[in-house]
Each structure stands twice: as structure tokens, then as C-alpha cells.
Amino acid sequence: MSEFKRISPDAAQALISNGAVVVDVRDPQSYATAHIAGSSHLDNHSLPDFIAAADFDQPLIVTCYHGHSSQSAAAYLAHQGFAEVYSLDGGFEEWRSRYPALVQAASDH
């Protein structure tokens, strides 16, 4: 069984530019307010559909607020069979501080 790895925002940005999938496990309101551009919101309700439709060979980056909750979510997804799973160090807050141009805000929709 594969395990997840932790990834820096810089390394994550490089993976994303090469097609990695990003999922955000924060609460729906926080995700709706602002999230990593191109990411999908993932919670207990959307999880079965996400797994059913997923490409298990695509790198998967899991993000939360500060990089803590995403670790347990990443471990769970790794155990579901995803080949390459990462937890974003520093979470969305660190991403937003480094890559403000790569954040999608509610006003951008």
C-alpha cells in the first residue's frame, strides 16, 4: 500500500503545472471564498464520486488550512489506491502567501 508524502508549495506548483489534481478538504464556505485555482472541494459527501471518477495514476495533492488535516486525508486517499498522494505543507494559507495569482476567489467565479 502506498503512503502519502508531504510537499512544499514550490514543488506542488511544479506538479500542478504538469497535471496533478488538487483537492481541498477545508469547509465548504472557506473553499467557496478562496481556493487554489483548479482545485476541487472534497468532503464526506463528494468523496465516493471523486474516487469513482478518479485517475489513480495522476498525482494528487491534498490541501487544508495549514497542512495538518490534509495529512490524514492524504493517508486515507493513499490507502484507497492512489499511486502518488501529497499533503501540501503550510496548506492553503502558505500557498496564498506564495502564489496569490494562483488563488481563485469568490469574486473570480
Secondary structure, DSSP 8 states (H G I E B T S, - for coil): ----EEE-HHHHHHHHHTT-EEEE-S-HHHHHHEEETT-EE--TTTHHHHHHH--TTS-EEEE-SSSSHHHHHHHHHHHTT-SSEEEETTHHHHHHHH-GGGEEEGGG-
